[in-house]
Amino acid sequence: MRWFDWLFGSASQPTKGLFAKFRRKSRAPTDPDLLKIAKDRKGHLSRRAVRDEYNRLVVEKYAHDKA
């Protein structure tokens, strides 16, 4: 049991350190209008196609801010 406690922490908070790195990564908020457009365009294909179309729309929309 000591090996388990050493590896994962004490029994009171066994997953605190183990999953801490996953909580550090935060995602940007989703633009609902662009997501709707992406679903309308690519919704019949796959989730990956919708995500790719959404990312393309976001880059297209916010590229003008950096220029």
C-alpha positions as CSV (number, residue, x, y, z in Angstrom):
1,M,0.0,0.0,0.0
2,R,2.9,2.4,0.6
3,W,4.0,2.0,-3.0
4,F,0.5,2.9,-4.2
5,D,0.5,6.0,-1.9
6,W,3.9,7.0,-3.1
7,L,2.8,6.6,-6.8
8,F,-0.6,8.2,-6.6
9,G,-0.5,10.2,-3.4
10,S,-2.3,9.8,-0.1
11,A,-5.7,8.1,0.1
12,S,-7.5,11.4,0.8
13,Q,-6.5,12.9,-2.5
14,P,-5.2,10.2,-4.8
15,T,-5.7,11.8,-8.1
16,K,-4.8,15.5,-7.3
17,G,-1.3,15.4,-8.8
18,L,-2.1,12.8,-11.4
19,F,-4.8,14.8,-13.2
20,A,-3.4,18.3,-12.4
21,K,-1.8,18.6,-15.8
22,F,-5.1,18.1,-17.6
23,R,-6.8,20.9,-15.7
24,R,-4.1,23.4,-16.6
25,K,-5.1,23.3,-20.3
26,S,-8.0,25.6,-20.9
27,R,-9.9,25.9,-24.1
28,A,-11.0,29.0,-25.8
29,P,-14.7,29.8,-25.7
30,T,-16.7,28.5,-28.7
31,D,-18.2,31.0,-31.1
32,P,-21.8,29.7,-31.4
33,D,-22.5,31.5,-34.7
34,L,-19.4,30.0,-36.4
35,L,-20.1,26.6,-35.0
36,K,-23.6,26.7,-36.5
37,I,-22.3,27.7,-39.9
38,A,-19.7,24.9,-39.7
39,K,-22.4,22.4,-38.8
40,D,-24.6,23.5,-41.6
41,R,-21.8,23.2,-44.1
42,K,-20.2,19.9,-42.9
43,G,-22.6,18.4,-40.4
44,H,-23.5,15.5,-42.7
45,L,-19.9,14.3,-43.0
46,S,-18.3,13.9,-39.6
47,R,-17.4,15.7,-36.4
48,R,-13.8,16.0,-37.6
49,A,-15.0,17.8,-40.7
50,V,-17.1,20.1,-38.6
51,R,-14.2,20.9,-36.3
52,D,-11.9,21.6,-39.3
53,E,-14.4,23.9,-40.9
54,Y,-15.0,25.7,-37.6
55,N,-11.2,26.2,-37.2
56,R,-11.0,27.5,-40.7
57,L,-13.8,29.9,-40.0
58,V,-12.2,31.1,-36.8
59,V,-8.9,31.8,-38.5
60,E,-10.6,33.6,-41.3
61,K,-12.6,35.7,-38.9
62,Y,-9.8,36.7,-36.6
63,A,-7.0,37.0,-39.3
64,H,-8.1,40.6,-39.9
65,D,-7.3,41.4,-36.2
66,K,-3.7,40.5,-36.6
67,A,-3.2,42.2,-40.0
